[in-house]
Amino acid sequence: MADLMVELTQPAASPDASRLRGAPIQPIVAPLWLGAERRGPDLGASAIAKGLASRWQRQQLTGQLARLRSTQTLDLPEPAQVESKLNQRRLGFLPDVLESCRQIADTTEAAIDRGDLALVLGGDHAVATGSIAGASRASNRLGLLWFDAHPDLNTPGTTPSGHLHGMALAAALGVASPDLDTLAGLGKGIAPERICLLGIRDIDPGERRLIADLGIWMLTMEEWFDLGLIAGLDAALDHLGRQEADAVHVSFDVDVLDPVDMPGTGTTVCGGLTFREASSVLRRLRSWEGPICSVDWVELNPLLDRSGRSVDTAVWLLSTLLGETMR
């Protein structure tokens, strides 16, 4: 990995190109759960959309509300007798995930093309294969910031679970397998050198090999903490600047948070960001002038936290990224 202690470089884009500030916000509810093969992330998608609007209305944040477009909720396919097909490790849901990602890609691309911030609300992290595809079609040199406890770089030959959400980034890269080439073909592709992984702390052996082979930029959670959270984020942003990304997609899996703060997600891993740390990182990201055009917010499962605290946390952190402050 390149030297981390460098002066922050902006990507090749006009000043203040980030759509986190000022651009209309297009929420896209993508209630996909087949990638995780566990119900609940579909409910998380709509809960975030409703919670965001409700929070801003309650707090009378008229500036943010003026930016918020009407939510687009995608009608994603679900096969008949779905419960009998779970956990069979045969890519049985690939046709449905492919169609879902096609819809997500088309909707993401359209939002970006009309000047909006495309805000894809998942759903499990398989939605990212679609949103990355759409963002790649709307740009020439897409960069990716991937906040997650997991790299999601498994393939059908390396996956411990057989679940497609653990192959989402490999599929977007086109390195998963011939079986998943149809997913990669939804977009123009993304180059490994324009990907930054942050907060990773649960890496399967096949993913570790792929990260090394492709030279993907990564800070594990321990590396990120030791370097400093803001310094580590700035290093990732500098890397994307030096790669001359002309657009940046942010994919935020709520399991990058520690389970103490985010119990309502399906693949928790100890040692993640606290709420306060995540808020600091997201405020710094919002202040960056790089060309952020699209965002995923995924893997919230309200069924796993009946208290509602996880929903509130996910909504509050997203609102922070989009400009809400405590003052």
Steps between C-alpha positions, in 0.01 A plus 500: 500500500624849421635736764207606717645822640452725200330828430137455404448511125169580334377289206474640150173686544370852545527658848234391749390225263358288783125456474484442875467877523231681309389248238149354504490169687327211325420220747478163324351226716645167386339237727727212400556224754574203274873578500508439876235226485352641819192718524529838664733715286202563274324661797812697583493672161155650548565573868798719411308690232207569731725574795708754311200702382334475842816613680543807284130590525505462878809717534370751244814473288350684207825519305545123498132438434511729198768274349313175564320363196210256523621150575522253213420151626608222266278198445761227523426137410465221752468138385208278591550272800807700590535357850560151364793624290703671772859406581542243222832646377399468134470867398130428475407863552737632235224570239301700757806686629602574141161653421508694828846637424393592148221716644735650758761579233248668271350708781841600639627605158188705431525683833866586445437612142240754611738645760368331814681320777389140442430360848449123480340365815539127549431231536799274529838594354430321171324824402848652462567293189212687339576845636870472406393396150271799467760741636764358264271561201458863608876562527832422333727418795285397793659483845355299787512550877390174665422523874436148627611238749535269197656551156223300328760364259411133519424293192286189459819300550612674821179600676433341841128581484405492132318833545526754222534804725844366595596502131365846415829680444661204321200492268524874433869458417426213263735263681249280683440224244348442156170435680495859625622669182144610430514718812830657398355567155237736641756783506826621349695343784724643768877475517653339812739793543204737546356308796565582867389260773462644850413331830556145378543247782352168382687376192466149357813335358385530138423869549844559653666346195287701259574829678873427474484380139303804382687751714182643653559787745383401848515607861387229737323626810815461710714680241243777469476551876878495548557754222213719618149497361515838330856447378400161359195640322713783358748241373219319318372825350853594394535161332183556298624848409828362370305244296311793339156367580243723333215367716491325836248249631477451878377160615429493873409173669371566851696199628811718482365620836566305817212268597460695824382794292348301212350166611240513222703354217551143388879453505631681806873503578649637823744789490322739265443873504311656787218739422716799586790377285272433204346846535844659492602302191178588318530870580853497359380319190228757450755782517707346217470680167535186292229390254274280714197427282338197662467323835387158624367453854448129553458192721275649769273222629231634738387146582826448690451801728140539608593800716523716186836637612683364195257673266547827686879463486503423127274797425693742722836410344361528148351836589843607627657409165230702325562814705315487829695641795418522869496882505 
